[in-house]
Amino acid sequence: MGRDLDALVAYQRAVDLYTAKGFDALASATMKLMRQIEAGHRAAQGATDSQTRQVAAHLHAPAE
């Protein structure tokens, strides 16, 4: 996950080149890969946010 931004930048360059050369199917397939990377990143971020909220709630809960 640490290199996702680098991958997205490289894939975007590839999409631009594929489109310029008329390789629309390759551009479309590359954009699909980009969406998968972005979705994985959002899912991981959501899990981290959820865990952070759980820990914060536990820390602020009244002592038993």
Secondary structure, 3 states (H helix, E strand, C coil): CCCHHHHHHHHHHHHHHHHHCCCHHHHHHHHHHHHHHHHHHHHHHHHHHHHHHHHHHHHHCCCC
